[in-house]
Amino acid sequence: MVRAKFVVESYETRKSNTRDPESEELRTLTLTAVSDGSEENKKFFRWTPNGKITIGILNPEAWKQLELGKSYFVDFTEAPDATTTK
């Protein structure tokens, strides 16, 4: 597993289908890897991935859990191949 620390940099909320006024709202969040601000952040920047994550979320309850300006850990673990049956 690789653990990285990202901060919610920005978000945009819009209709998921711009042609349908009744469509659900989609919030697109942009997270960037932490780089400074604390010794912990400097450590993560030095030893784990840096970059940007963009994610679209339809669930407003999930939006509340990812606040603008707050940091979150992102864990990368291998997922089983969906085509493999056991």
Kinemage of the C-alpha trace (Angstrom):
@kinemage 1
@onewidth
@group {chain A} dominant
@subgroup {mainchain}
@vectorlist {calphas} color= white
{ca met a 1} P 0.000 0.000 0.000
{ca val a 2} L 1.097 3.541 -0.727
{ca arg a 3} L -0.373 6.367 1.346
{ca ala a 4} L -0.456 9.935 0.074
{ca lys a 5} L -1.903 13.095 1.588
{ca phe a 6} L -4.016 15.408 -0.569
{ca val a 7} L -5.834 18.671 0.078
{ca val a 8} L -9.157 19.692 -1.523
{ca glu a 9} L -8.040 22.616 -3.671
{ca ser a 10} L -11.275 23.453 -5.479
{ca tyr a 11} L -14.657 22.175 -6.578
{ca glu a 12} L -17.320 22.928 -9.151
{ca thr a 13} L -20.988 21.959 -8.908
{ca arg a 14} L -23.157 21.637 -12.000
{ca lys a 15} L -25.977 19.553 -13.411
{ca ser a 16} L -24.797 16.086 -14.435
{ca asn a 17} L -26.668 16.527 -17.716
{ca thr a 18} L -26.741 20.156 -18.848
{ca arg a 19} L -29.581 19.413 -21.291
{ca asp a 20} L -31.864 18.089 -18.542
{ca pro a 21} L -32.776 20.636 -15.822
{ca glu a 22} L -34.056 17.761 -13.650
{ca ser a 23} L -30.727 15.923 -13.663
{ca glu a 24} L -28.710 15.381 -10.494
{ca glu a 25} L -26.016 17.788 -9.400
{ca leu a 26} L -22.462 16.624 -9.931
{ca arg a 27} L -19.645 18.051 -7.828
{ca thr a 28} L -16.183 17.768 -9.334
{ca leu a 29} L -13.415 18.102 -6.768
{ca thr a 30} L -9.747 18.740 -7.450
{ca leu a 31} L -7.282 17.545 -4.837
{ca thr a 32} L -3.554 18.270 -4.899
{ca ala a 33} L -0.760 16.531 -3.036
{ca val a 34} L 0.374 18.361 0.082
{ca ser a 35} L 3.826 19.907 -0.129
{ca asp a 36} L 4.323 22.194 2.855
{ca gly a 37} L 2.619 23.770 5.835
{ca ser a 38} L 3.790 21.247 8.406
{ca glu a 39} L 6.617 18.779 8.980
{ca glu a 40} L 4.178 15.922 8.274
{ca asn a 41} L 3.205 17.477 4.936
{ca lys a 42} L 6.862 17.931 3.982
{ca lys a 43} L 7.470 14.259 4.798
{ca phe a 44} L 4.565 13.124 2.623
{ca phe a 45} L 5.749 15.346 -0.215
{ca arg a 46} L 9.245 13.855 -0.003
{ca trp a 47} L 8.297 10.168 0.172
{ca thr a 48} L 4.929 9.659 -1.508
{ca pro a 49} L 3.338 10.551 -4.837
{ca asn a 50} L 2.753 14.137 -5.789
{ca gly a 51} L 0.165 15.266 -8.250
{ca lys a 52} L -3.496 16.003 -8.702
{ca ile a 53} L -6.714 13.987 -8.395
{ca thr a 54} L -9.982 15.031 -10.020
{ca ile a 55} L -13.098 13.166 -8.924
{ca gly a 56} L -16.779 13.609 -9.726
{ca ile a 57} L -19.326 12.851 -6.992
{ca leu a 58} L -23.120 12.682 -7.380
{ca asn a 59} L -23.887 11.986 -3.709
{ca pro a 60} L -24.340 15.261 -1.730
{ca glu a 61} L -23.746 13.375 1.543
{ca ala a 62} L -20.283 12.448 0.271
{ca trp a 63} L -19.601 16.119 -0.625
{ca lys a 64} L -19.957 17.029 3.056
{ca gln a 65} L -17.117 14.666 3.934
{ca leu a 66} L -14.600 16.346 1.600
{ca glu a 67} L -14.285 19.979 2.668
{ca leu a 68} L -12.507 22.713 0.747
{ca gly a 69} L -9.054 23.388 2.174
{ca lys a 70} L -8.922 20.238 4.329
{ca ser a 71} L -6.406 17.419 3.882
{ca tyr a 72} L -7.187 13.727 3.447
{ca phe a 73} L -5.162 10.543 3.213
{ca val a 74} L -5.468 8.589 -0.011
{ca asp a 75} L -4.446 4.929 0.150
{ca phe a 76} L -3.478 3.055 -2.992
{ca thr a 77} L -3.975 -0.678 -2.656
{ca glu a 78} L -4.166 -3.167 -5.466
{ca ala a 79} L -7.724 -4.062 -6.414
{ca pro a 80} L -8.606 -7.541 -7.659
{ca asp a 81} L -9.184 -7.825 -11.360
{ca ala a 82} L -12.955 -7.636 -11.896
{ca thr a 83} L -12.775 -10.245 -14.668
{ca thr a 84} L -11.119 -12.826 -12.421
{ca thr a 85} L -13.491 -15.303 -10.818
{ca lys a 86} L -12.664 -17.395 -7.783
